[in-house]
Amino acid sequence: MDLNGKVAVITGGSGGIGRAMAAAFLANGARAVVLADLGEEAVMAAAAELGCDARVCDVTDEQQIVELVEWTLETHGPIDLFCSNAGAGGEGVLTDAANDVWQTQWELHVMSHVYAARAVLPSMIARGEGYLLNTASAAGLLAALGSGPYSVTKAAAVKLAEFLAITHGDDGIKVSVLCPQGVNTAMAPRSLGDGQTDGIIEPADLARTVVETLHEERFHVLPHPEVAEYVRRKGEDVDRWLNGMRRLRARTLQG
């Protein structure tokens, strides 16, 4: 995708990854960028600084996603790129993660992508083109050992993106899934689960990788390129990978 002249919507857009992507899209010639987020003051301030539009939106509420898409279509015309980016951490494994944590993570990391696709795909399919960029995590491809709800729902987000690419590729729809490790944002981990990340990168660096990947129309967006090798090794021998993860967990528990 060439971003020049395009219209993009970014949820979770008031800071961190979302804001950095907005700045990068505008720098690459996007005609309009709409930032959407839950906090009105933060999203309005970010949009004012960048020179784009802002909308308040709770991505776990399907009707609000529908209204976001409708407003953008009415204001700017066809949406070329929808970045379903909102997310949050969720600690705990199984017995120590309450049901409401699991449900909140599911609504935020999976159903928000479902709602976005439902809302924006009809207009994209009607004109035979469009791009969905869903933010997941390297934890969705691998695992964040200290966070069951986060890992499981991010894995579901990756699978949903795969499903969308398979189902709607012949309709002219492109799909990518963003899977970073540590990024220097408000929710930045200093470790990926119980294993160290391959470095905490800046949001602007991540955004450059996003732009490059969109241009090449590749599925995986990997700001930490090492993740591709980890995924390859996991695919070659999942039992070996699981044994390695158990050893990593045991070392961590031993302090």
Backbone bond lengths (Angstrom), bond angles and torsions (degrees), N, CA, C in turn:
res aa  C-N    CA-C-N  psi(-1)  N-CA   C-N-CA  omega(-1)  CA-C   N-CA-C  phi
1 M - - - 1.461 - - 1.526 110.28 -
2 D 1.301 115.62 129.00 1.458 122.13 170.71 1.521 106.97 -90.31
3 L 1.317 117.47 118.06 1.460 121.72 -174.89 1.523 113.29 -73.42
4 N 1.311 117.96 -14.06 1.457 120.67 -177.65 1.532 111.15 -59.76
5 G 1.338 115.69 123.03 1.460 121.01 178.13 1.514 115.04 79.87
6 K 1.325 118.00 7.05 1.454 120.90 -174.61 1.529 111.83 -92.29
7 V 1.339 114.91 160.09 1.462 123.47 175.60 1.521 108.21 -109.15
8 A 1.333 116.59 125.94 1.462 121.29 -178.06 1.519 110.63 -127.08
9 V 1.321 115.67 144.81 1.462 123.51 173.07 1.515 107.29 -117.60
10 I 1.336 116.90 135.35 1.456 121.42 -179.39 1.521 108.93 -130.44
11 T 1.324 117.48 116.09 1.459 119.98 172.93 1.530 108.68 -86.27
12 G 1.326 115.86 160.51 1.462 118.96 -171.95 1.516 110.16 59.49
13 G 1.325 115.74 40.65 1.457 120.71 -167.66 1.509 116.86 -96.13
14 S 1.322 118.88 1.04 1.463 119.16 -172.77 1.516 113.86 -79.31
15 G 1.318 117.97 -17.49 1.457 119.74 -178.74 1.509 111.03 -161.87
16 G 1.326 115.56 -177.54 1.453 121.21 173.73 1.507 113.97 55.15
17 I 1.331 115.67 -130.60 1.461 122.48 -175.93 1.521 111.65 -62.52
18 G 1.333 117.31 -45.21 1.459 120.25 -177.45 1.508 112.84 -61.35
19 R 1.313 116.27 -45.69 1.461 120.29 -179.66 1.523 110.84 -66.04
20 A 1.324 117.11 -40.09 1.460 120.53 179.24 1.527 111.21 -64.29
21 M 1.321 117.08 -39.98 1.467 119.36 177.23 1.523 110.57 -63.84
22 A 1.330 117.11 -41.15 1.462 120.13 178.62 1.520 111.22 -58.75
23 A 1.338 116.25 -46.88 1.462 120.07 179.21 1.519 111.18 -60.58
24 A 1.324 116.97 -41.51 1.464 120.73 -179.34 1.522 111.43 -67.90
25 F 1.329 116.71 -39.88 1.466 119.55 179.42 1.526 110.71 -63.85
26 L 1.331 116.30 -43.93 1.460 120.31 179.13 1.524 110.78 -64.39
27 A 1.324 116.88 -39.61 1.457 120.55 178.58 1.523 111.82 -64.90
28 N 1.319 115.93 -24.54 1.462 120.57 179.20 1.527 112.72 -98.43
29 G 1.331 115.64 18.58 1.456 119.78 169.37 1.503 117.46 93.35
30 A 1.339 118.63 11.33 1.462 119.65 177.82 1.521 110.13 -56.46
31 R 1.321 116.40 136.49 1.466 120.82 -178.90 1.518 111.74 -73.08
32 A 1.317 116.71 -35.99 1.466 121.01 179.89 1.513 109.05 -153.31
33 V 1.333 115.68 140.60 1.458 122.25 173.50 1.523 107.36 -129.03
34 V 1.317 115.81 131.04 1.458 122.04 177.50 1.526 108.14 -111.91
35 L 1.330 116.33 116.97 1.461 121.75 175.77 1.517 109.15 -90.97
36 A 1.319 116.42 133.57 1.462 121.03 177.13 1.518 108.99 -127.69
37 D 1.325 115.97 137.43 1.459 119.82 178.43 1.514 109.01 -161.35
38 L 1.332 115.08 169.04 1.457 120.79 -175.28 1.525 112.29 -76.45
39 G 1.331 116.71 -37.20 1.455 120.62 -177.17 1.519 112.06 -88.85
40 E 1.323 116.52 116.53 1.466 120.37 -174.39 1.526 112.34 -63.01
41 E 1.317 117.07 -47.94 1.460 119.95 -175.44 1.531 111.11 -61.14
42 A 1.327 116.86 -44.60 1.465 120.82 -177.10 1.515 111.84 -67.28
43 V 1.319 117.37 -43.67 1.466 119.14 -176.72 1.521 111.08 -71.65
44 M 1.331 117.28 -35.31 1.462 119.74 177.42 1.531 110.81 -66.59
45 A 1.335 116.31 -39.70 1.462 119.99 179.37 1.518 111.23 -65.89
46 A 1.315 116.95 -42.45 1.464 120.33 179.37 1.518 111.07 -63.46
47 A 1.323 116.49 -43.39 1.462 120.17 -179.70 1.520 111.55 -65.72
48 A 1.327 116.60 -39.85 1.459 120.20 179.25 1.528 110.81 -63.34
49 E 1.314 116.57 -40.05 1.465 120.33 -179.54 1.524 111.52 -68.43
50 L 1.333 116.60 -38.00 1.460 120.47 -177.35 1.521 112.90 -84.88
51 G 1.337 116.62 -21.57 1.457 120.04 -176.93 1.508 112.77 82.29
52 C 1.336 116.50 42.98 1.461 120.52 177.59 1.523 109.25 -135.92
53 D 1.319 117.00 -172.86 1.462 121.64 -176.97 1.520 111.35 -92.43
54 A 1.329 115.18 158.44 1.458 121.20 178.48 1.517 110.07 -136.11
55 R 1.318 114.99 143.29 1.456 121.87 174.60 1.521 108.82 -138.09
56 V 1.318 116.12 141.05 1.463 120.84 174.24 1.521 107.69 -83.26
57 C 1.330 116.27 130.02 1.467 119.23 -176.70 1.515 110.56 -154.43
58 D 1.314 115.94 130.17 1.455 122.99 170.31 1.524 107.11 -95.29
59 V 1.338 116.93 108.62 1.463 120.09 -172.30 1.517 112.96 -70.93
60 T 1.336 118.40 -10.82 1.460 120.19 176.30 1.529 111.81 -86.10
61 D 1.320 116.54 0.29 1.466 123.08 177.84 1.527 107.66 -109.99
62 E 1.327 117.29 108.16 1.465 120.43 -173.81 1.520 112.89 -58.85
63 Q 1.328 117.32 -38.42 1.457 119.79 -178.63 1.526 111.36 -63.27
64 Q 1.327 116.99 -35.98 1.459 119.04 178.78 1.530 111.66 -68.22
65 I 1.326 117.03 -33.40 1.465 120.28 174.75 1.526 109.74 -66.34
66 V 1.317 116.69 -43.35 1.464 120.83 177.56 1.522 110.40 -58.37
67 E 1.323 116.70 -44.91 1.468 120.70 -179.75 1.525 111.50 -65.66
68 L 1.336 117.58 -35.93 1.463 121.53 176.55 1.522 110.65 -62.25
69 V 1.311 116.68 -45.76 1.464 121.08 179.60 1.522 110.39 -65.36
70 E 1.320 116.83 -45.00 1.473 120.22 -178.80 1.522 110.81 -62.67
71 W 1.327 117.23 -42.12 1.470 120.38 179.73 1.521 110.29 -62.66
72 T 1.314 116.62 -43.20 1.468 120.01 -179.29 1.520 110.96 -65.43
73 L 1.316 117.75 -42.47 1.465 120.61 178.28 1.523 111.37 -61.57
74 E 1.317 115.83 -42.14 1.470 119.72 -179.89 1.522 112.21 -69.83
75 T 1.339 116.88 -33.92 1.465 121.43 -174.08 1.526 112.32 -86.90
76 H 1.323 116.18 -41.55 1.470 119.77 -171.69 1.525 114.28 -119.78
77 G 1.326 116.92 -8.94 1.457 118.45 -176.43 1.515 111.37 90.98
78 P 1.337 117.20 -163.02 1.469 121.21 -174.03 1.526 113.57 -53.35
79 I 1.324 115.41 138.64 1.458 122.10 176.63 1.525 107.93 -87.22
80 D 1.313 116.85 120.06 1.462 121.36 179.55 1.518 112.33 -85.95
81 L 1.333 116.35 -34.64 1.462 121.55 -173.98 1.515 109.64 -140.89
82 F 1.332 116.34 123.08 1.466 120.61 175.24 1.514 107.54 -114.49
83 C 1.336 115.87 117.61 1.464 122.47 179.44 1.521 108.96 -102.18
84 S 1.315 116.47 102.85 1.461 121.79 177.98 1.522 106.88 -87.77
85 N 1.329 115.33 96.76 1.458 121.29 -162.83 1.525 114.77 -118.82
86 A 1.312 118.73 -15.34 1.463 120.55 -174.20 1.528 111.32 -62.41
87 G 1.330 116.02 142.35 1.456 120.18 178.58 1.517 110.61 -170.12
88 A 1.326 115.03 171.59 1.463 121.00 179.27 1.510 108.97 -159.71
89 G 1.332 116.22 157.31 1.453 121.02 178.79 1.526 111.38 -73.30
90 G 1.329 114.83 158.39 1.457 120.71 177.62 1.514 109.96 -148.96
91 E 1.308 117.70 107.73 1.457 121.05 -173.22 1.536 111.65 -86.46
92 G 1.318 113.75 165.91 1.450 120.47 178.89 1.514 111.26 106.31
93 V 1.336 116.13 161.77 1.461 120.57 -178.26 1.521 109.18 -110.01
94 L 1.313 118.30 -82.35 1.458 120.35 178.97 1.515 109.85 -132.64
95 T 1.319 116.42 -66.73 1.467 119.61 -177.82 1.525 112.22 -68.30
96 D 1.348 117.09 -25.21 1.464 118.68 -177.66 1.523 112.86 -102.73
97 A 1.319 117.93 9.89 1.467 121.67 175.17 1.524 108.38 -110.62
98 A 1.319 116.14 114.62 1.465 120.88 -176.07 1.522 111.24 -67.39
99 N 1.328 115.93 157.26 1.460 120.88 -179.44 1.519 112.24 -57.24
100 D 1.335 116.98 -36.81 1.458 118.01 -177.90 1.529 111.45 -68.83
101 V 1.337 117.89 -28.01 1.464 120.41 174.62 1.514 110.18 -67.34
102 W 1.318 116.91 -46.40 1.462 120.56 177.04 1.526 111.12 -58.81
103 Q 1.317 116.93 -44.58 1.462 120.30 -177.09 1.523 111.65 -67.33
104 T 1.334 116.22 -41.64 1.468 119.98 178.82 1.523 110.73 -62.82
105 Q 1.344 116.50 -43.84 1.457 119.74 178.43 1.532 111.27 -63.54
106 W 1.305 117.39 -38.97 1.470 121.68 178.14 1.527 110.70 -62.94
107 E 1.304 116.28 -47.09 1.468 119.41 -179.35 1.527 111.22 -62.83
108 L 1.330 116.07 -39.86 1.458 120.64 -174.89 1.523 112.78 -78.38
109 H 1.324 117.26 -40.09 1.463 120.34 -171.86 1.519 114.42 -98.01
110 V 1.328 117.26 -13.39 1.467 119.40 -179.12 1.529 111.01 -122.34
111 M 1.333 116.29 -59.65 1.460 118.17 -174.20 1.528 112.17 -64.97
112 S 1.332 117.93 -30.31 1.473 118.24 177.21 1.521 111.00 -61.22
113 H 1.353 117.54 -36.52 1.460 120.87 176.70 1.531 110.86 -69.45
114 V 1.326 115.76 -38.16 1.467 119.95 176.37 1.527 110.02 -61.44
115 Y 1.334 116.59 -47.35 1.464 120.47 -179.49 1.531 111.27 -61.36
116 A 1.327 116.20 -41.94 1.461 119.77 -179.64 1.519 111.02 -63.03
117 A 1.335 116.30 -45.71 1.463 119.70 -179.61 1.531 111.07 -63.06
118 R 1.318 116.50 -44.54 1.467 119.69 178.56 1.524 111.85 -57.83
119 A 1.326 115.26 -39.68 1.464 119.51 -174.55 1.517 112.80 -76.01
120 V 1.329 117.45 -39.35 1.465 119.64 -170.20 1.524 113.38 -98.30
121 L 1.340 118.39 -23.56 1.457 119.71 -175.62 1.532 114.85 -62.99
122 P 1.334 119.87 -39.96 1.466 117.44 -178.03 1.523 113.98 -54.53
123 S 1.321 117.77 -45.32 1.465 119.61 -179.46 1.522 111.32 -71.01
124 M 1.336 117.77 -33.79 1.459 120.49 176.81 1.531 110.93 -66.87
125 I 1.320 116.37 -47.35 1.460 120.72 -178.82 1.520 110.73 -63.28
126 A 1.334 116.56 -36.76 1.467 120.12 -179.23 1.525 112.27 -60.07
127 R 1.330 117.00 -33.41 1.468 118.89 179.50 1.525 112.63 -102.55
128 G 1.345 116.27 0.77 1.450 120.68 172.34 1.501 115.77 78.45
129 E 1.348 117.57 20.79 1.458 119.59 177.21 1.527 110.55 -162.54
130 G 1.314 114.27 155.19 1.461 121.14 178.64 1.513 109.29 160.93
131 Y 1.326 115.73 163.21 1.464 120.50 -175.38 1.517 109.16 -137.05
132 L 1.340 115.89 132.14 1.458 122.69 173.96 1.525 108.54 -112.18
133 L 1.315 116.65 127.04 1.464 122.52 173.74 1.519 107.40 -118.81
134 N 1.326 117.00 110.92 1.460 121.84 -179.09 1.522 109.61 -105.80
135 T 1.316 116.48 129.60 1.459 120.60 178.19 1.523 109.94 -85.81
136 A 1.326 115.40 120.88 1.470 121.74 172.73 1.521 106.82 -115.21
137 S 1.312 117.78 -120.79 1.463 121.85 -178.24 1.517 108.08 -174.51
138 A 1.334 116.33 155.62 1.461 119.02 169.40 1.525 110.55 -57.97
139 A 1.334 116.74 -27.97 1.466 120.46 176.57 1.517 111.74 -61.76
140 G 1.331 117.46 -28.17 1.453 121.03 177.78 1.514 113.14 -74.22
141 L 1.328 116.91 -24.09 1.460 121.74 175.48 1.518 111.43 -90.23
142 L 1.334 116.30 -27.62 1.464 122.43 -175.89 1.522 108.78 -122.07
143 A 1.332 118.52 -102.78 1.465 121.62 176.10 1.514 109.90 -175.50
144 A 1.314 116.09 144.26 1.461 122.51 168.08 1.522 105.52 -110.09
145 L 1.323 117.15 102.71 1.461 121.82 -166.32 1.521 113.62 -61.31
146 G 1.318 117.84 -29.57 1.451 119.92 -177.57 1.513 114.02 -87.03
147 S 1.326 117.24 4.00 1.466 119.22 -175.08 1.520 110.96 -143.52
148 G 1.321 114.83 90.17 1.457 119.77 177.75 1.516 113.68 -63.01
149 P 1.345 118.89 -51.02 1.457 119.65 -179.40 1.526 112.95 -58.36
150 Y 1.318 116.83 -40.85 1.464 120.93 -179.90 1.520 110.64 -66.14
151 S 1.334 117.62 -50.27 1.462 121.47 -178.08 1.524 111.90 -60.76
152 V 1.318 115.86 -46.48 1.465 119.91 -175.31 1.527 111.20 -67.60
153 T 1.323 117.62 -42.84 1.466 119.09 -178.47 1.521 111.50 -73.60
154 K 1.334 117.48 -32.37 1.462 118.94 175.39 1.530 110.99 -69.18
155 A 1.337 117.20 -34.11 1.464 119.97 173.98 1.525 110.76 -63.76
156 A 1.318 115.88 -39.78 1.460 120.09 176.84 1.533 110.97 -64.07
157 A 1.333 116.59 -35.83 1.460 120.16 177.69 1.524 111.06 -63.91
158 V 1.328 116.71 -40.08 1.467 120.03 176.74 1.520 110.12 -63.27
159 K 1.313 117.54 -45.55 1.466 120.81 -179.71 1.519 111.40 -63.66
160 L 1.319 117.37 -38.86 1.464 120.09 177.08 1.526 110.61 -61.93
161 A 1.327 117.23 -42.68 1.462 120.35 178.34 1.524 110.63 -61.84
162 E 1.339 116.93 -41.27 1.464 120.26 176.09 1.527 110.55 -59.90
163 F 1.316 115.58 -45.39 1.469 120.90 -179.80 1.524 111.38 -60.49
164 L 1.329 116.78 -42.52 1.464 120.48 179.07 1.525 111.15 -64.51
165 A 1.334 116.68 -40.64 1.457 120.38 179.68 1.527 111.34 -64.34
166 I 1.339 116.23 -41.26 1.464 120.45 179.35 1.520 110.99 -68.05
167 T 1.317 116.31 -44.21 1.464 121.58 -172.80 1.516 112.48 -73.48
168 H 1.338 117.27 -36.32 1.463 119.29 -170.86 1.528 114.47 -117.81
169 G 1.328 117.00 7.40 1.456 118.85 177.15 1.516 112.68 -59.82
170 D 1.332 117.00 -38.47 1.466 120.69 179.99 1.530 112.40 -75.35
171 D 1.335 116.73 -7.48 1.469 120.92 174.57 1.526 111.47 -90.43
172 G 1.335 116.83 2.08 1.462 120.52 -178.15 1.510 113.75 90.07
173 I 1.347 117.19 11.95 1.462 121.48 -177.72 1.523 109.98 -95.05
174 K 1.324 115.94 127.48 1.452 122.18 174.31 1.527 108.77 -98.32
175 V 1.323 115.78 145.97 1.466 120.84 -179.27 1.525 108.80 -136.28
176 S 1.328 115.92 135.49 1.462 122.09 170.96 1.518 108.66 -132.07
177 V 1.340 115.98 154.43 1.456 120.63 177.90 1.522 107.99 -127.71
178 L 1.324 115.59 126.30 1.453 123.66 -176.60 1.525 109.49 -89.31
179 C 1.351 116.91 121.36 1.462 121.34 -174.53 1.528 111.20 -130.74
180 P 1.326 117.66 73.70 1.471 119.89 178.81 1.522 112.60 -83.21
181 Q 1.329 115.13 162.07 1.456 121.42 163.76 1.527 106.55 -90.80
182 G 1.333 117.89 -130.03 1.452 119.83 -174.77 1.515 113.33 -74.27
183 V 1.327 116.27 131.36 1.461 123.24 177.06 1.525 107.39 -127.96
184 N 1.306 116.93 140.45 1.459 122.31 -176.05 1.529 111.05 -75.26
185 T 1.334 113.95 77.76 1.464 121.28 178.64 1.523 108.03 -128.10
186 A 1.331 115.49 -176.79 1.468 119.73 -178.98 1.522 112.30 -61.91
187 M 1.359 117.32 -28.35 1.465 119.81 -179.17 1.522 111.17 -107.13
188 A 1.335 117.65 24.59 1.464 121.08 -175.40 1.522 111.63 -62.99
189 P 1.345 116.40 126.46 1.461 118.45 171.28 1.515 109.70 -80.20
190 R 1.302 117.39 149.27 1.462 119.70 171.09 1.527 110.44 -94.37
191 S 1.330 115.23 -5.84 1.458 119.87 172.21 1.515 108.09 -147.90
192 L 1.334 115.83 152.39 1.459 121.05 177.03 1.515 107.22 -89.87
193 G 1.320 116.23 97.67 1.449 119.61 -169.98 1.519 107.74 62.67
194 D 1.310 116.03 -126.08 1.454 120.12 179.47 1.528 112.48 -99.00
195 G 1.314 118.00 2.19 1.456 121.33 177.32 1.510 109.06 -106.46
196 Q 1.299 116.58 151.14 1.462 119.11 -178.78 1.521 110.59 -71.49
197 T 1.320 115.99 147.84 1.460 120.55 173.77 1.518 109.10 -75.22
198 D 1.309 115.58 173.00 1.465 121.11 174.18 1.522 109.68 -93.90
199 G 1.326 115.42 39.53 1.450 120.72 177.83 1.513 112.08 105.07
200 I 1.322 115.30 142.24 1.462 121.41 175.20 1.527 107.30 -88.92
201 I 1.323 117.39 115.57 1.460 120.98 -178.34 1.520 110.42 -96.91
202 E 1.318 115.92 161.91 1.456 121.43 177.70 1.533 110.00 -82.97
203 P 1.341 117.41 148.78 1.461 119.93 178.89 1.528 113.82 -55.20
204 A 1.337 116.93 -36.06 1.468 119.54 -179.98 1.523 111.16 -64.55
205 D 1.327 117.63 -35.17 1.464 120.51 177.19 1.523 110.38 -67.41
206 L 1.320 115.84 -42.45 1.465 119.98 175.82 1.526 110.22 -58.86
207 A 1.330 116.74 -44.34 1.466 120.55 -177.27 1.520 111.56 -62.31
208 R 1.323 116.85 -35.27 1.467 119.13 176.70 1.526 110.93 -63.89
209 T 1.331 116.47 -40.08 1.460 119.71 176.62 1.524 110.99 -63.97
210 V 1.329 116.43 -39.04 1.464 120.36 177.31 1.526 110.47 -59.46
211 V 1.321 117.14 -48.95 1.465 120.80 -178.96 1.529 110.50 -60.39
212 E 1.332 116.70 -43.58 1.465 120.46 179.61 1.523 111.49 -62.57
213 T 1.335 116.37 -42.82 1.457 120.36 -178.20 1.522 111.52 -69.37
214 L 1.329 117.26 -39.90 1.458 120.16 176.14 1.526 110.31 -60.89
215 H 1.326 116.60 -41.40 1.465 120.49 179.72 1.531 110.64 -61.11
216 E 1.330 115.97 -38.66 1.458 120.86 -179.64 1.529 112.58 -86.40
217 E 1.323 116.58 -10.19 1.462 124.08 178.82 1.529 111.51 55.80
218 R 1.344 115.08 46.67 1.459 121.22 175.19 1.526 109.77 -93.36
219 F 1.316 116.37 153.42 1.466 120.51 -174.62 1.521 111.77 -74.71
220 H 1.322 117.69 -54.79 1.462 120.38 -178.77 1.524 110.73 -80.95
221 V 1.313 116.33 127.26 1.468 122.08 171.47 1.524 105.90 -104.53
222 L 1.328 116.77 110.05 1.461 121.70 -172.19 1.523 110.51 -122.24
223 P 1.327 116.93 88.88 1.468 120.22 177.80 1.527 112.46 -61.47
224 H 1.330 117.41 -26.51 1.466 122.80 171.70 1.529 106.30 -103.71
225 P 1.330 118.38 97.91 1.467 120.72 -172.82 1.513 113.72 -61.93
226 E 1.347 118.12 -21.50 1.452 121.14 179.08 1.534 112.02 -59.48
227 V 1.329 116.18 -26.37 1.458 120.37 -177.37 1.527 111.55 -59.76
228 A 1.322 117.19 -34.58 1.465 120.30 179.52 1.526 111.05 -59.61
229 E 1.327 116.79 -39.77 1.460 120.49 179.01 1.520 111.34 -69.05
230 Y 1.325 117.05 -40.10 1.466 119.92 177.94 1.530 111.29 -61.88
231 V 1.325 115.34 -41.33 1.469 119.75 179.29 1.526 110.29 -65.68
232 R 1.333 116.35 -39.34 1.467 119.86 178.46 1.522 110.21 -61.67
233 R 1.330 117.04 -46.06 1.463 120.63 -179.96 1.527 111.31 -63.41
234 K 1.295 116.68 -41.72 1.464 120.58 177.62 1.523 110.13 -59.87
235 G 1.334 117.27 -44.13 1.455 120.88 -179.62 1.512 113.46 -65.89
236 E 1.320 117.19 -31.87 1.463 120.97 -179.44 1.518 112.21 -72.09
237 D 1.338 117.15 -34.10 1.466 119.86 -177.21 1.527 108.66 -155.91
238 V 1.309 116.30 85.77 1.461 120.24 -174.75 1.525 111.56 -66.17
239 D 1.342 117.96 -31.28 1.467 119.71 179.18 1.524 110.49 -66.69
240 R 1.324 116.23 -40.14 1.459 119.44 177.07 1.517 110.09 -64.22
241 W 1.331 116.31 -40.77 1.470 120.26 179.34 1.525 110.68 -62.60
242 L 1.340 116.83 -44.01 1.460 120.44 179.47 1.525 111.23 -63.12
243 N 1.313 116.96 -40.73 1.466 119.89 177.44 1.527 110.78 -62.21
244 G 1.321 115.84 -41.32 1.460 119.82 178.16 1.514 112.22 -63.76
245 M 1.313 117.03 -39.51 1.459 120.59 178.92 1.526 110.86 -68.27
246 R 1.321 117.41 -35.16 1.464 119.79 176.54 1.526 110.71 -65.95
247 R 1.328 116.30 -39.83 1.470 119.09 177.55 1.526 110.62 -64.00
248 L 1.333 115.41 -40.40 1.462 119.56 178.58 1.518 110.66 -62.42
249 R 1.317 116.30 -42.70 1.470 120.30 179.33 1.530 109.96 -63.88
250 A 1.334 117.54 -42.75 1.456 120.76 -178.66 1.524 111.11 -62.60
251 R 1.329 117.09 -41.72 1.464 120.22 178.15 1.516 111.12 -61.94
252 T 1.296 116.38 -38.54 1.451 120.79 -179.16 1.528 111.08 -67.82
253 L 1.332 116.06 -42.83 1.463 120.12 -179.68 1.521 111.94 -64.95
254 Q 1.332 115.34 -27.48 1.462 119.37 178.21 1.520 112.66 -77.45
255 G 1.346 115.76 -9.74 1.452 121.60 176.03 1.494 113.27 82.72
